[in-house]
Amino acid sequence: MFAEKHREGQHGGTNVPRYGTGARYAWLDEHKVFMCMIFIAFIAIVNLRGVRESGALFATPTYAFIVCFLFMIGYGLFHYFVYGGAAPVPGGDELKIAEGYKLQPITLFLILGAFSNGCAALTGIEAISNGVPAFKQPEARNSSTTLVVMAILLTTMFLGTSVMAYLYGVYPHENETVISQFGRIMFTGPFGWFYYVVQIVTALILVLAANTSFADFPRLASLLARDRFLPRQFANRGDKLVFSNGIVNLAVFSAILVAVFGGDTSRLIPLYAVGVFLSFTLSQTGMVRHWMKARAEGPGRKAGTRGSSEGRLSVGKRNAEARALPDAQLAAVETHAPYFSGSAQWKKSIFINGLGAVATFVVLCVFITTKFIHGAWIVVVVIPLLVVMFRGIHKHYVRVAKQLSTEGLEQLSEIRNTVIVPISGIHRGVIHALQYAKSISPNGVKAVYVDFDEGATRNLREKWEHWGSGVELVVLPSPYRELTRPLLRHIDRLRRKNGDGFVTVVLPEFIPARWWQQLLHNQSSLLLKGSLLFKKGVIVTSVPYHLKN
């Protein structure tokens, strides 16, 4: 944006911008991916600090942008009617027209494309409805007021920009935004510094616009996780009561997308537009189904409660809870209560949501058609894969819950437990592990040694008479000097012998005093743990012996 601030001069006796070589900030374009990474990390860190902190930090740039943008519209209209004239068109290839904005005949497809682009420009206000719980009480009234104010501001800015673009003859360029063109045309002479103010607040608001995703995606992911369609970790709150896992994952995948697409917003917008309008279509269709279901339940009743004792009890319970609430909270509860005041109410609601579903579906089809080769195909392919992944995760959790259920489970009974201690020799760590194993099973402990060398085995047998403490020593032959396979075969034999019992494997480990010293020793216990992890009826216990220096 700053790269397009050109030198000013006299042209035909009137102060108008003249194109020159004053692109002092053009070097920023070469580092936009790196700057995007910095901004993503900044927004993620702020959101990890909590909702209140992020809202307070993002409020000032938002208000500054609104004031500057409205002033620019007012001053631009004043400037046009006082000075007149349109923006001079640069010659040659200095500024190329942005993709999709060249002159073309008026067709139905062009009108639908313009409608779709306009709809994409108006997205974002749905964040109000998604974030109602974050508002102060009464939440419904405050969020509704915010939504109305936001719609008025958005309409004013959108229409003001369109009128000024028509009056000044401004059209989108690949290397310069429309707002930048307005600024360099209007803010000249002593007032030229305001151009940079507009550019700075515009850059800030575009960066902070990403906060919408960071505010809503973690909450949405938590709902999906609660319904078992995403890993349960997404439903966990951090120490600041925010969904930290959702924020961190969103930041990581956002950075990957920015790096893959080179920070080019024109290539990223199709990914956003297809996904968001698919969500709009599904949500509006879902609301139509909701009103149809509520109509079938009858006026004044919630779905699923008519004519049932459970419904009457739940209504009575809600009424009792409502009487115990303060007046302010009671008003908020009454605001959220679903209702029907006759057939006109549900017909009006179905019509509004049905119209929204049709409109957003048309926009979705236009975007898929026009932007398919420009990146929309990625979303078209990825979304079905995500649905398959969600369903797979859900099936996994359902199966896990079914297998962990106590239904049909027999009462607790004694089980047979065989404890073995794999050893590599005699040292304090091994003796420490043998003592622990005997505390678990005083009479059922066996030490297992893999025979690599006859001489070493002979020395071990001699020492075992003194240090074995009555524990049986089992020596496994290993002609190919393998450690894991003979142990696994022996454990499998014990499992078959025990039937429904357990085999507890106690692993002696010594822990060096420094973390880096761990790298100097064999990690055979890790290999054995990994091999035994998925074996049914096998319990692995590590007994560490900590060295002092």
JOJO-V698860 format. One record per residue. PSI is psi as a letter, one per 40 degrees, with the letter a starting at -180 (none if undefined). Layout:
{{PSI} {PSI}}
This chain:
{{d} {d} {e} {e} {h} {i} {i} {i} {a} {h} {h} {f} {e} {i} {h} {i} {i} {h} {h} {a} {f} {f} {g} {e} {e} {d} {e} {d} {d} {e} {f} {d} {d} {d} {d} {d} {d} {d} {d} {d} {d} {d} {d} {d} {d} {d} {d} {e} {e} {i} {d} {d} {d} {d} {d} {d} {d} {e} {d} {d} {d} {d} {d} {d} {d} {d} {d} {d} {d} {d} {d} {d} {d} {d} {d} {d} {d} {d} {d} {d} {e} {d} {d} {a} {i} {i} {h} {h} {h} {i} {i} {a} {f} {d} {h} {i} {h} {i} {h} {e} {e} {i} {h} {i} {i} {h} {i} {d} {d} {d} {d} {d} {d} {d} {d} {d} {d} {d} {d} {d} {d} {e} {i} {d} {e} {e} {d} {d} {d} {d} {f} {d} {e} {e} {i} {i} {i} {h} {d} {d} {d} {d} {d} {d} {d} {d} {d} {d} {d} {d} {d} {d} {d} {d} {d} {d} {d} {d} {d} {d} {d} {d} {d} {d} {d} {d} {d} {e} {f} {h} {i} {h} {i} {d} {e} {h} {i} {d} {d} {d} {d} {d} {d} {e} {d} {d} {g} {i} {a} {e} {e} {d} {d} {e} {d} {d} {d} {d} {d} {d} {d} {d} {d} {d} {d} {d} {d} {e} {d} {e} {d} {d} {d} {d} {d} {d} {d} {d} {d} {d} {d} {d} {d} {d} {d} {d} {e} {f} {e} {i} {i} {d} {d} {e} {e} {h} {i} {a} {e} {e} {f} {i} {g} {d} {d} {d} {d} {d} {d} {d} {d} {d} {d} {d} {d} {d} {d} {d} {d} {d} {e} {f} {e} {h} {d} {d} {d} {d} {d} {d} {d} {d} {d} {d} {d} {d} {d} {d} {d} {d} {d} {d} {d} {d} {d} {d} {d} {d} {d} {d} {d} {d} {d} {d} {d} {d} {d} {i} {i} {e} {i} {i} {h} {e} {e} {h} {e} {i} {d} {d} {d} {d} {d} {d} {d} {d} {d} {d} {d} {d} {d} {d} {d} {e} {i} {i} {d} {d} {d} {d} {d} {d} {d} {d} {d} {e} {h} {i} {i} {h} {g} {i} {d} {d} {d} {d} {d} {d} {d} {d} {d} {d} {d} {d} {d} {d} {d} {d} {d} {d} {d} {d} {d} {d} {d} {d} {d} {d} {d} {d} {e} {d} {e} {e} {e} {d} {d} {d} {d} {d} {d} {d} {d} {d} {d} {d} {d} {d} {d} {d} {d} {d} {d} {d} {d} {d} {d} {d} {d} {d} {d} {d} {d} {e} {i} {e} {h} {e} {h} {i} {i} {i} {i} {i} {i} {h} {h} {h} {h} {i} {h} {h} {i} {e} {a} {h} {i} {d} {d} {d} {d} {d} {d} {d} {d} {d} {d} {d} {d} {d} {g} {d} {e} {f} {h} {h} {h} {h} {h} {h} {h} {d} {h} {d} {d} {d} {d} {d} {d} {d} {d} {d} {d} {d} {d} {d} {e} {e} {f} {e} {h} {h} {h} {h} {h} {h} {i} {g} {d} {e} {f} {i} {d} {d} {d} {d} {d} {d} {d} {d} {d} {d} {d} {d} {d} {d} {d} {d} {b} {e} {a} {i} {h} {h} {h} {h} {h} {h} {h} {h} {h} {i} {d} {i} {d} {d} {e} {d} {e} {e} {i} {i} {f} {d} {d} {d} {d} {d} {d} {d} {d} {e} {d} {e} {h} {h} {e} {h} {h} {h} {h} {h} {g} {i} {h} {h} {i} {d} {none}}
